Amino acid sequence: GNAHAIFERTDTDGDQVISIPVILRIAKYLKNDNINDTRQDFVSNVLEPNIGKQYLNEPLGHVRLTRGFIADLQQHCVAANKVPALRLSQWTKKPDKDQWSLDAFVHINVARQHRGIVLEITPKCGFLCSSPLVQPEHRIKFRRHRYGLFQELMSNGLLRKGWMSGNCDAPFIPSSYSPLKFFSGEISNVESSMLSLFERPQNNLRIWCNGQIIYGHDKMNLTVKDFEAIQQAILSNVEKAMVFQSLASLVGAILTREPLIQNILKLQKADLIDVDGMVRVYDRLVEICGTQEAAEACINYPFCPEFHIAVGDVCSFIPFSRPDCMHLDELMHEVQKFADALPGQKETNDPFLDEKYEYCLKIVQKLPKESCVWILQGWLISLAMCDLSIMIGVSPGSLDEGDRMQNLESCGSISLEAGVCNYSLKLVDYDPKPSTKLRNRGKQERILRSLLN
């Protein structure tokens, strides 16, 4: 990946794994020296009370590495062609000059832990932007979800991702997957979104069996053995052409009965002002603090108990106490009014949009430090929630288990026509985003203008 390198450790006897395998997760090019402390605050104060501890794949511990060991790993992976072409520059710097973290986390390898199959899903951002601070040139975001916009950019050759093939001439086929459907809470929409992922997995879907990827963007033909493994895991005897339909139905049933997806969506919506608004608030905080470093040092994750979303209140999604500030209250009032009025706006050049944009810019320039920090905390939380992955382990259960929700002590189980299926939901890649992510985002966002051209 862009931020981490993942290595698997297994003890084997021939082809058989004889111990619970673990993975070593190493952060690449760390720019924040206190990222480990920040991570613990983020997990304890934000995720556990608002996502659910039963869904987190927390590390077993961490290990201190040496530069030489990291250099050996880098050289081995490059020589074995394990590194995507677009990421090679992160792997080929000299050991004494690289900045990989020496403190690596050790996790249970969820892909091997389950005795059935494991689906790895990266669902992305599940809501449409409704911020009055969206730049006039970017108002396409009011009508199109971000995943779809980036599909179009990649289709037009304007953007390449690290997972994409090294062959730049290979045609890119966009996906019809909709994160809005995935997070809708409606079982039919979840099924539909999963079928789109099965059709075009890209980097958003993998299926694992016994620790090996059996289906993904570069492996889309199931062998007979793999097909039978899926059949056995989901208690289905359907033909090969229908196995993904059955799997999509099961995933839809699991995700709409557990609160995980809606909990993730709540924290995603902590982005109240979109990246365009974030850029303005960040600039305001830098103006107050004097430097980018001083501004970024203000970002932390204080304790926040489980919070409740007020119906119809878009400003209640940030799980921290709102600072007592007249200008922040005014801005949040404008954000709410804009979100309520936006569905009725048919044109992106409507004077109403321009008026609200200019008015809110003026409010941002009056915000004090604490109010800026509160908004930026929410934006970084949302960014982390839009980049995580969900691991869904599925295997046959016992008839006497019946239906139960997942908890800290046990996996969940669901009754099907053919019997009982056990499942386990675990999040991975949910680290907090470093405050340096606030930098240069405006420049990155301007690529969307090419779609309007």
Beta strands, then each sheet from edge to edge (+ up, - down):
strand 1: 4-9
strand 2: 12-13
strand 3: 16-17
strand 4: 22-27
strand 5: 61-64
strand 6: 103-108
strand 7: 117-121
strand 8: 205-209
strand 9: 212-215
strand 10: 389-396
strand 11: 412-416
strand 12: 419-428
sheet 1: 1+ 4- 6+ 5-
sheet 2: 2+ 3-
sheet 3: 9+ 8- 7+ 10- 12+ 11-
end
